[in-house]
Amino acid sequence: MNATSKTESMAERRTVDTAGLQAMLSSGRKTAVEIGTAAGARIQVGRRVLWNVRKVQQYIDSASE
């Protein structure tokens, strides 16, 4: 199996996993999940949970204004 490359920056990604969401928000798991859920950014594929980066960024922008 080939290793996944990690060359994309966070701004170029469409989705991130929960650990990536935590890194993007500089927060803990609980806060990251709360923000992602409030933004309506949760995507579930089988057992895997991904977060829509654009929706999270829009939510953060609207909350900060």
C-alpha positions in Angstrom: 0.0 0.0 0.0 1.3 3.5 -0.9 1.6 6.1 1.8 -0.6 9.1 1.7 1.2 12.3 0.8 0.7 15.3 3.1 1.7 18.1 0.6 -1.6 20.1 0.6 -1.9 23.1 2.9 -5.0 23.3 5.1 -6.4 26.1 2.9 -6.3 23.9 -0.2 -8.2 21.0 1.3 -11.9 20.5 0.9 -12.3 18.2 3.9 -10.3 17.3 7.0 -10.6 14.6 9.6 -11.3 15.5 13.3 -7.6 15.8 14.0 -7.2 18.2 11.1 -10.1 20.2 12.3 -8.5 20.5 15.7 -5.3 21.7 14.1 -7.1 24.1 11.9 -9.0 25.6 14.8 -6.1 25.3 17.4 -8.6 23.7 19.8 -9.3 20.5 21.6 -11.4 17.7 20.2 -14.6 18.7 22.0 -14.5 22.3 20.9 -13.6 21.4 17.3 -16.5 18.9 17.1 -18.9 21.5 18.6 -17.8 24.2 16.1 -18.0 21.7 13.1 -21.4 20.5 14.1 -22.7 24.1 14.6 -21.4 25.0 11.1 -23.2 22.0 9.6 -19.9 20.7 8.2 -20.0 17.1 9.3 -19.8 14.5 6.6 -19.9 10.8 7.4 -18.6 8.2 5.0 -19.1 4.8 6.5 -17.5 5.0 9.9 -15.2 7.8 8.9 -16.1 11.4 9.9 -14.9 14.3 7.7 -15.5 18.0 8.1 -16.1 20.5 5.2 -13.4 23.1 5.6 -15.3 25.8 3.6 -18.4 25.6 5.8 -16.3 25.8 9.0 -14.4 28.8 7.6 -17.7 30.6 6.7 -19.1 29.8 10.2 -16.0 31.3 11.9 -16.1 34.4 9.6 -19.7 35.0 10.4 -19.2 34.5 14.1 -16.3 36.9 14.3 -18.1 39.8 12.6 
